[in-house]
Amino acid sequence: MARKLITQAQAAETLAVDVTTIRRWLAAGKLDGYKLAGHGVRVDAASLDRILTPIRSA
């Protein structure tokens, strides 16, 4: 199955954060990123789920 790669801007919009935050998370290994020849960096869309933490109801 092929990976769905999205731009850093799309990842930021999906998570409602700034692109700078996405870059920090990529550098820290919290998100999976791939450098494409001549196309910059793309984020593995599946890795966005790792950032999200469910809130448990009381």
VOLUM-675612 format. One record per residue (C-alpha): y, x, z; residue number from 1. Coordinates in pm, 1 decimal. Example, Ala and Ser with C-alpha at 12.3 -4.5 7.8 and 13.67 -1.06 7.14 Angstrom:
% VOLUM-675612
-450.0,1230.0,780.0,1
-106.0,1367.0,714.0,2
//
This chain:
% VOLUM-675612
0.0,0.0,0.0,1
340.6,136.9,-97.2,2
603.1,188.7,167.4,3
917.7,-18.3,150.9,4
1206.3,225.7,167.9,5
1558.4,103.6,233.8,6
1895.6,274.8,246.7,7
2051.7,382.4,571.8,8
2317.9,115.9,520.7,9
2053.0,-155.9,480.8,10
1877.5,-37.6,797.4,11
2207.9,-42.3,984.7,12
2283.9,-394.2,865.2,13
1935.5,-516.4,959.6,14
1967.9,-381.9,1314.4,15
2340.8,-462.4,1346.1,16
2434.8,-100.7,1424.1,17
2650.6,162.0,1256.1,18
2509.1,396.4,992.0,19
2585.0,685.3,1228.6,20
2339.4,535.1,1477.2,21
2071.9,517.7,1206.5,22
2132.7,886.8,1128.4,23
2100.6,975.3,1498.1,24
1775.8,779.6,1527.5,25
1640.7,954.6,1217.3,26
1728.6,1295.5,1365.2,27
1565.9,1199.3,1697.4,28
1249.0,1079.0,1524.7,29
1293.8,716.7,1632.5,30
1289.8,608.5,1267.0,31
1086.9,743.2,975.1,32
1304.7,876.4,696.3,33
1230.3,1031.4,359.1,34
1451.7,1257.2,151.7,35
1435.4,1158.5,-213.7,36
1525.9,1403.1,-485.2,37
1882.2,1325.7,-584.2,38
1887.6,990.7,-402.6,39
1966.3,1084.5,-43.6,40
1765.1,962.3,253.5,41
1572.2,636.5,274.7,42
1433.6,468.2,586.2,43
1082.8,325.1,611.4,44
1148.0,-45.2,674.1,45
833.2,-72.7,888.8,46
976.4,180.5,1136.0,47
1262.3,-57.1,1222.2,48
1022.4,-259.8,1436.6,49
977.8,36.2,1673.3,50
1346.6,23.8,1763.5,51
1326.5,-339.2,1868.2,52
1214.6,-409.6,2225.7,53
1108.6,-764.3,2309.4,54
1282.6,-931.7,2599.9,55
1040.8,-1088.7,2842.6,56
1136.4,-1427.2,2976.8,57
1161.9,-1462.5,3352.0,58
//
